């Protein structure tokens, strides 16, 4: 046994388990299982041509050496990214803690109360700093949040504006360049016309439905937008403001100015720059727009006992319900980063945030005064953290880079300098010395920060914020450490038990993959730093792109999309650009099977496509004849097919080659949703099945943790046809020769967490990756074999095998009065998170064990499900007072003086022997979803205030 082989540590089943597992399934060996699972003709003939696998020790040395090629300069570039201080208590107890980073999206609220409280703190921070009424649980980055604001304002146009097709959106020329690029990408397909200009000369024409302003502006200018927003409102023009969240501790909030939406990033609240991400964007708006709001909202509700309980609110906004009518395809957030940013606000509190903001402002004022004395004049009339100076950019750049300092060079004679919480007096004196040398003047030093203000008196914040107890309690490290641990104990994550979510792939996030994220050489690089300072990053990212291209069989990859939904959108936009390049821009029909993920039709609608839904057979496969008829019917306008493989129903469809050929024959391209790519790697690939482009969920197949609902990364891999159209960035040029505009704010999206997938692939190598796929199929079919006597399995392949996941049909249990949700809640009593509930078929459970779960854990979960099946048999519609309907059972219930339920406390809490050894207690009883939607509260205010 090679104990230094990473595959040994990543894969769950041991070699000694295989005989038993094969026997249970009813096969002789892995070859027979794969033969009975995979269709003929799509297996790869050769192993993937990847480098030999590294051991964990070799990888640690390799990534440390590669990191040394990154040069960590003092960064004053700004443009929405700033050096920040990550409080060590947050880094160690959240960022580096699997209790936080391995949790799943909090669909099962009763076992996610800690994370939900942390996100509620984040929402409260955003609401109170922005002066708005409602905020969501974070978005992907500032650029895409601004695009979501534009989409919301387009959706909430007045009846007359919709009737008259009012479609112009004003964009201030002060907007961040990457935000403008994302707005350009997102506006064109849906028929929004962007007009970029000076807000002071805007004419408020009735041709406009909305506007977006930057506060402060991209090079630091602070403007009072109160009059602009008031005049816009008179003309039915709603205004979004992209605001720096730290500045709002000292500046009047956009809400007080009358803004309809406020967006931005919380990166500077204790989240490393990481060469562009991941960071938690924020989105805040008015209560009246809540039904059009993108992303997740955490709301306050009550549990079965009437106690306060948190949950995800307004579930009807999900794409799986709205599909092509959804105004956004966002199905995730940046929860882990939002938790960090919210906890930063908890730790510092209102006075601490004001102190940090004032220190940053004082650093800017002090430096501006000093540079003025050198004859280097500052030109902003008012500023918070960024000054704009006139000097010879070429001379200053040469001296600055020799001293390992980065400024932003606007043009040959204009330089932007952004200050941050890490800036010290010594840093200011270094900046003075750099400009003195560049201008041939004598340097001098300053010894203290200026107390003067360069904020307009009318804009100095007077309103209070963060008055709730949670932001005014935890000042010492021991206090915050215990608060974080208190919340962590309320959450069930992968560090407690397996999370067998179908289509979500909750696999091991190995510590050796995660460690580099804490290294300063990796997490302290600005995304717009000169590329020669990011040699380690560029090497790693290009290697990862190459690895993913080899795995998918495609010609090239972009890592820019920072979620799976963004990857879908990027792939469709590349297809759109391809057709337009061939003067076939009329090709806009997108065929989507009825079984597809809900984000598919939402993404297609956002890409300006007309969605045509194709049928699914009773076996759960694509109805090829219906597809053929519709492809032929729309052949003159056919853009593409969106297909998931293996299917959303967990089956390798044998007709896949016929399907892809059919689309090509009718002039379309094939987009493959990579949600189930972990059932392909090393055995087949999208190119082999005939796809032209696929997105990959690096947070599924390639081991980036789910982080309680994000971060994710959704790169797209493309063939030669689509290679020229991969997206670029306006600040750092990337992408293809005919690149589309930006999909995300940063050139390489969430570059920092790409290290995880790079480590996963590098340490597994070709053989390990293939084994991971084989073991995922093995584990799924082992569980299927154990379940078959107890639960109907809804769909299987032609030989009766599952792919990497299976669907248990629970609809017949309604006769016993039991819904699928009751099973999900009862599983909590057994120490497990529920599988995927009611997707892709209502009334079912979709189970995916992944390759990293061992045989004992698989058996524990199977035993729990079989035990629940017996409990279902004992239930009846007439008597709903049973163990399933009352689940989950809390410690408070079990230790109460009275117990009047018709079953024992032991049955409630310890239905199987193994549970007592490692009991997980849900912290609340079943949450009342309907109450929470009727009484929407999404901040820390006490619930009594809303009753």
Secondary structure, DSSP 4 states (H G I P E B T S, - for coil): --TT-HHHHH--S-GGGHHHHHHHHT-SSHHHHHHHHSPTT-S-SS---PPPPPPHHHHHHHHHHHHTTB---EE--BTTB------HHHIIIIIT-HHHHTPPPTTSGGGBHHHHHHHHHHHHHHHHHHT-SEE-S-BS-HHHHHHHHHHHHHHT--HHHHHTT--EEEEETTS-HHHHHHHHHHHHTTTPEEEEE-GGG----TTEEEEEEEES-TTSB----HHHHHHHHHTT-EEEEEE-TTGGGTBPPHHHHT-SEEEEE-TTTT---GGG----EEEEE-GGGGGG--S--EEEEEBTTS-EEEEE--GGG-HHHHGGG-S-------HHHHHHHHHHHHHHHHHHHHHHHHHHHHHHHHHHHHHHHTT--B--SSBSSEEEEES-HHHHHHHHHHTTEE-EEEETTEEEEE--TT--HHHHHHHHHHHHHHHTPPP----S------S-GGGB--S----SGGGGT--SHHHHHHHHHHHHTTB--TTTS-B-BTTT------HHHHGGGG-HHHHT--TTS-GGGBHHHHHHHHHHHHHHHHHHT-SEEE----SHHHHHHHHHHHHHHHHHHTT-TT--EEEEETTS-HHHHHHHHHTTPEEEEE-B-TTSSB-HHHHHHHHHHTTTTEEEEEEESS-TTS---TTHHHHHHHHHHTT-EEEEEETTGGGTTTT--HHHHT-SEEEE-TTTTT----TTT------EEE-HHHHTT----SSS--S-TT----SSSSTTSSHHHHHHHHHHHHHHHHHHHHHHHHHHHHHHHHHHHHHTTTSEE----TTS--SS-EEEE-GGGGGGT--HHHHHHHHHHTT-B--EES-SSTTEEEE---TT--HHHHHHHHHHHHHHHHHHHH--SS---STTTTPSPPHHHHTSS---SSS-HHHHH-SSGGGGGG----SSS-B-HHHHHHT---SSS-GGGG-
